[in-house]
Amino acid sequence: MMAEDKYAGWRKSTYSNSSANCVEVAAGRGMVGVRDSKQEGCGPVLEFTGDRWQEFLRAVRAGEAGL
């Protein structure tokens, strides 16, 4: 199944720019997909369960993600 079929409403990060850090996120069927927007929908998609995605977001907001 193509990512375009599995996920709806891809949203590009406001931190994305034309040369780097281009990330899009979309939800679908209890999962969250993350992809590189420079791939124009043809690249791989990292998939997270909704719970794991929420854990990741909490860690980022708390400065605990090591980014």
N, C-alpha and C positions, 0 to 999 in steps of 0.2 A: 504494500500500500504506500503510495506517495505521501510525503509529509503534507502536501497541499490538501490532500483528501482527509488526512487524519486530524489535522489541526486547523482551527478557524481563527481568523482575526489576528494574524501576525502583526506584532507591534515592534517597531524599531526603537531601541534605546535612545533617549535624548542625549546620551553621551557619545553616540556613534558619530563618526565623521567619514569623509570620503576615502581616507587612506588607512585607517586602522580602527580597532575597537568597534567593529560593526556587529552588533548583536540584535537579534530579533527573538521574541518570545511569543508563544501562543499556547492556548489550552485546548484540550480535547480528550474526551472519554476518560476522565480521571487522571490524566497525565498532563505534564507541561513539557513542551518542546522548546529547545534553545538551538539557534542556528546562526551561522555567519551570514549576514545579509549580503556580503560581497559575492556570495555564491549564487545569488539570484534564484534561490529555491532548489538548486541542483546539488547542493552539498549535503553532508551528513547532518543529522539532527540528534542532539543529546536529549534523552528523555528522562524525566524525573517523575516520581509519584507526587501527588499534591502535597503529601506530608513532608517529603524530603525537600521539595521546593520551598515550603514555608520555613523549614529548618535553615536552609541556605540563606533565605532572605533575612531571617532573624540574626544569623551570625554576621552577615554583611553589615546590617544596621548597627550591631553592637561592636563592630570593629574586630570581630573574632575570626574572620574568614581568611586571614593571612594574605589579603590582596594588596 
